[in-house]
């Protein structure tokens, strides 16, 4: 599906690829490398080995996934060299087989996602972030079969009875919510990565499709304007926020000409993005407003629409608040909600 969107996006937007290159920020302007379009493998690979199911002939196969909650009722999925898929209860395997599966489970840092009335499945949390007001957690997880899934989870402990009467929401058990909160609160480990900067619309679409991220479109007025300077300073002064952004967003940053007007083709390109992402968000020509505090922009996502989040697929307009520019708390930033809040 990701490759499908990449191809469609490229065909749809190819006519604009060579126009207005300097309209958008170049990666080097933010000390960032060119975008890596290599698809990531979020799980540790499993090796082909000989399995010894109880009361069955040994067979060569590769562990392809686990279904259900971890424990005696978990189903192990094996793939033979000829492509045959075999499902076996974990208790039907030998002790050595069970130990191998257990080690693979731990090496991938799987947890059990327990969604009320939506089943239980093992998954690795790739990223988790609060929405703007902290009422929900948007999590990207890699399931045991390697497939990515987006969860839009209410950030409130609900009982099973409440979940039964609100099935449109992806409510989870208190234990799962606790794990998602911990991941969203913790600062990602490692050095601060550079921003993911797309230099044109095609790059943004392709990167978003391959890496399962959203596109953030920013209009920063002139290069060196107050908004441009404020955004760059925020990036430098808030490395923890940038670490979170690196897993969730690719930035498409537009600049206007010295006369205060944006390149004529930029609005056509943004409308093309709206059409591709089935969005109703519009950014139209308007007078230049060079003041501190808010940046006009939009966020677009190709995520599969999670239950309870109808706007997650469709783009929508918003203003990005740069914390500390006015007497407003940092929680007003649409990108992250500090753990302290």
C-alpha positions in Angstrom: 0.0 0.0 0.0 2.8 2.4 0.8 4.4 1.8 -2.6 1.0 2.4 -4.3 0.7 5.8 -2.7 4.3 6.6 -3.7 3.7 5.8 -7.3 0.3 7.6 -7.4 1.9 10.7 -5.7 4.8 10.8 -8.1 2.5 10.5 -11.2 0.2 13.2 -9.8 2.8 15.7 -9.0 5.6 15.0 -11.4 4.7 18.0 -13.5 5.7 20.3 -10.7 9.0 18.7 -9.7 11.3 21.0 -11.6 9.5 24.2 -10.8 10.3 26.6 -8.0 13.0 24.7 -6.3 14.1 27.6 -4.1 10.4 28.1 -3.0 11.0 25.2 -0.6 13.8 25.0 2.0 16.8 22.9 1.1 17.9 20.2 3.5 21.3 21.9 3.9 19.7 25.1 5.2 18.8 23.1 8.3 22.1 21.2 8.4 20.2 18.1 7.3 21.2 15.4 4.8 19.1 14.4 1.8 16.2 12.3 2.8 16.8 8.5 3.1 14.1 6.8 1.0 15.2 3.3 2.1 12.3 1.4 3.7 13.0 0.5 7.3 12.7 -2.9 8.9 11.5 -2.2 12.5 11.8 -5.8 13.7 14.8 -8.1 14.3 14.9 -10.6 11.5 14.2 -14.3 12.2 16.4 -17.0 10.8 15.4 -20.1 8.9 15.8 -23.1 11.3 14.5 -26.6 11.9 11.4 -26.7 14.1 10.3 -29.7 16.1 6.5 -29.6 16.6 5.3 -32.2 19.1 4.0 -35.4 17.4 4.9 -34.0 14.0 7.8 -34.3 11.6 10.5 -31.7 12.0 10.5 -29.0 9.3 12.5 -26.1 8.0 10.8 -22.7 8.4 11.2 -19.1 9.4 9.3 -17.4 12.2 6.9 -14.9 10.5 4.9 -13.7 13.4 2.8 -14.2 16.5 -0.9 -13.9 16.8 -2.8 -13.2 20.0 -1.6 -12.3 23.5 1.8 -13.7 24.6 1.3 -16.8 26.6 0.1 -20.4 26.3 -2.7 -19.4 23.8 -0.4 -17.5 21.5 -0.3 -18.8 17.9 3.1 -18.9 16.1 3.2 -18.3 12.3 5.9 -20.1 10.4 6.8 -19.8 6.7 8.5 -22.7 4.8 11.1 -22.2 2.1 8.4 -22.9 -0.5 6.1 -20.2 0.9 3.7 -22.4 2.8 2.3 -20.7 6.0 1.8 -22.8 9.1 0.0 -21.8 12.3 0.8 -23.6 15.5 -0.1 -23.1 19.1 3.1 -22.3 21.0 2.4 -25.2 23.4 2.7 -27.6 20.5 6.3 -26.7 19.9 9.4 -28.2 21.5 11.1 -26.5 24.5 13.9 -25.3 22.2 11.4 -23.9 19.8 9.6 -22.0 22.6 12.8 -20.6 23.8 13.7 -19.4 20.3 10.3 -17.7 20.0 10.6 -16.2 23.5 14.0 -14.7 22.7 12.8 -13.2 19.4 9.8 -11.7 21.3 12.1 -10.1 23.9 14.6 -8.9 21.3 11.9 -7.0 19.5 10.6 -5.4 22.8 7.0 -6.5 22.1 4.2 -5.6 24.3 0.6 -6.8 24.2 -1.8 -4.3 22.7 -5.1 -5.0 24.5 -7.9 -3.1 22.8 -11.4 -3.6 24.2 -13.4 -5.7 21.7 -10.6 -5.4 19.2 -8.5 -8.4 20.2 -5.0 -8.7 21.7 -1.8 -8.7 19.6 1.9 -8.4 20.2 3.5 -5.2 18.8 6.6 -3.0 19.2 5.9 0.6 19.8 7.8 2.6 17.2 6.6 6.0 18.4 3.9 7.5 20.5 3.0 11.2 20.8 0.1 13.1 22.5 -2.3 15.1 20.4 -2.5 18.8 20.8 -4.5 18.9 24.0 -3.3 15.6 25.4 -6.7 13.9 25.2 -5.4 11.1 23.0 -2.2 9.3 22.1 -1.2 8.7 18.5 1.0 5.6 18.4 2.7 3.8 15.5 3.3 0.2 16.2 5.0 -2.7 14.3 3.0 -5.9 14.7 4.7 -9.2 15.0 4.2 -9.9 11.2 6.1 -6.7 10.4 3.0 -4.7 9.4 2.7 -1.1 10.7 -0.5 0.1 12.4 -1.5 3.5 13.7 -3.5 3.6 16.9 -5.5 6.7 18.1 -6.1 5.9 21.7 -8.1 8.0 24.2 -5.7 9.2 27.0 -8.2 8.2 29.7 -8.7 4.9 31.6 -12.0 3.5 30.6 -13.8 0.5 31.9 -14.9 -2.4 29.6 -18.5 -1.3 30.1 -17.7 2.2 28.7 -15.8 0.7 25.8 -18.8 -1.4 24.9 -21.0 1.6 24.5 -18.3 3.6 22.6 -16.9 1.2 20.1 -15.9 3.9 17.6 -13.0 4.7 19.9 -9.9 2.6 20.1 -10.1 2.2 23.9 -7.4 0.0 25.5 -6.9 -1.7 28.8 -5.3 0.3 31.7 -2.1 -1.8 31.3 -1.8 -1.0 27.6 -2.6 2.7 28.2 0.1 2.9 30.9 2.7 1.5 28.4 1.7 4.0 25.7 1.9 6.9 28.2 5.4 5.8 29.3 6.5 5.7 25.7 5.0 9.1 24.9 6.5 10.7 28.0 10.0 9.3 27.6 12.5 11.3 25.5 13.7 9.2 22.6 17.2 7.9 23.2 20.3 8.8 21.2 21.6 12.0 19.6 19.2 14.6 18.2 18.6 13.9 14.5 18.3 16.6 12.0 14.8 17.6 10.8 13.4 15.5 7.9 13.4 18.2 5.2 11.7 17.5 1.8 13.0 19.8 -0.9 9.9 19.4 -3.1 6.4 17.9 -3.0 7.4 14.6 -4.6 10.1 14.0 -2.0 7.6 14.7 0.8 5.0 12.3 -0.6 7.5 9.5 -1.2 9.2 9.8 2.2 5.9 9.9 4.0 4.7 6.8 2.2 7.9 4.8 2.8 8.4 5.8 6.4 4.7 6.1 7.4 5.0 9.7 8.5 2.8 12.8 8.2 3.7 15.8 6.1 4.0 19.1 7.8 3.7 22.1 5.5 4.9 25.4 6.9 4.8 28.9 5.3 7.6 30.8 6.9 7.4 34.1 4.9 10.8 35.3 3.7 14.1 33.6 4.6 15.3 35.4 7.6 11.9 36.7 8.6 10.8 36.8 12.2 8.9 33.5 11.7 11.7 31.8 10.0 14.2 32.9 12.7 11.8 31.9 15.5 11.2 28.4 14.1 14.9 27.8 13.6 15.7 29.0 17.1 13.0 26.7 18.5 14.5 23.7 16.6 17.9 24.5 18.2 16.6 25.1 21.7 14.3 22.1 21.9 16.2 18.9 20.9 13.7 16.6 22.7 10.9 17.9 20.6 13.0 17.4 17.4 13.6 13.8 18.5 9.8 13.2 18.6 9.3 15.0 15.3 11.9 12.9 13.5 9.7 9.8 14.0 6.4 11.4 13.0 6.9 14.1 10.4 8.6 15.2 7.2 8.7 19.0 6.8 7.9 20.8 3.6 8.9 24.5 4.3 7.9 27.2 1.9 9.3 30.7 1.5 8.0 33.7 -0.3 9.9 36.0 -2.5 11.5 39.2 -1.3 8.5 41.2 -2.6 6.4 39.3 0.0 4.5 37.1 -2.4 4.8 33.3 -2.7 5.7 31.7 -6.0 2.6 31.4 -8.1 2.9 27.6 -8.4 3.1 26.9 -4.7 -0.7 27.0 -4.2 -1.2 24.6 -7.0 1.2 22.2 -5.4 -0.5 22.4 -2.1 -3.9 21.8 -3.8 -2.4 18.7 -5.4 -1.4 17.5 -2.0 -4.9 18.1 -0.7 -6.3 16.0 -3.5 -3.8 13.2 -2.9 -4.5 13.1 0.8 -8.3 13.6 0.4 -8.0 16.7 2.5 -10.2 19.8 2.6 -7.5 22.0 4.1 -6.8 25.0 2.0 -3.9 27.5 2.0 -4.7 30.4 -0.3 -3.0 33.6 -1.3 -3.1 36.3 1.3 -1.2 39.3 2.6 2.2 38.8 4.2 2.0 38.8 8.0 5.4 38.9 9.6 4.8 38.6 13.3 6.0 36.3 16.1 4.0 33.6 17.7 2.1 31.7 15.1 2.9 30.0 11.8 0.3 29.1 9.3 0.5 25.5 8.1 -1.2 22.2 7.6 -0.6 18.6 8.5 -1.4 15.7 6.1 -1.2 12.0 6.8 -1.6 8.8 4.7 -2.1 6.8 7.9 -4.9 4.3 7.7 -7.8 6.0 9.5 -7.8 4.7 13.1 -11.2 4.2 14.7 -12.3 7.3 16.6 -10.0 9.6 14.6 -11.9 10.6 11.4 -9.6 13.7 10.9 -6.4 11.7 11.2 -6.5 10.7 7.5 -7.9 14.1 6.3 -5.6 17.0 6.5 -6.7 20.1 8.4 -5.6 23.6 8.8 -4.0 24.8 12.0 -1.6 27.4 13.4 1.6 26.1 14.9 2.3 27.8 18.2 6.0 28.4 19.0 6.2 28.1 22.8 7.8 30.9 24.8 7.1 33.5 22.1 4.0 34.7 24.1 2.6 34.0 27.5 1.3 30.6 26.6 2.4 27.2 27.9 4.5 24.8 25.8 1.6 22.4 25.6 0.1 24.6 22.9 2.7 23.2 20.5 0.8 20.9 18.2 3.8 18.7 17.9 4.3 17.4 21.4 3.0 17.6 24.9 5.7 17.7 27.6 5.7 14.9 30.1 5.2 17.3 32.9 1.9 18.3 31.5 
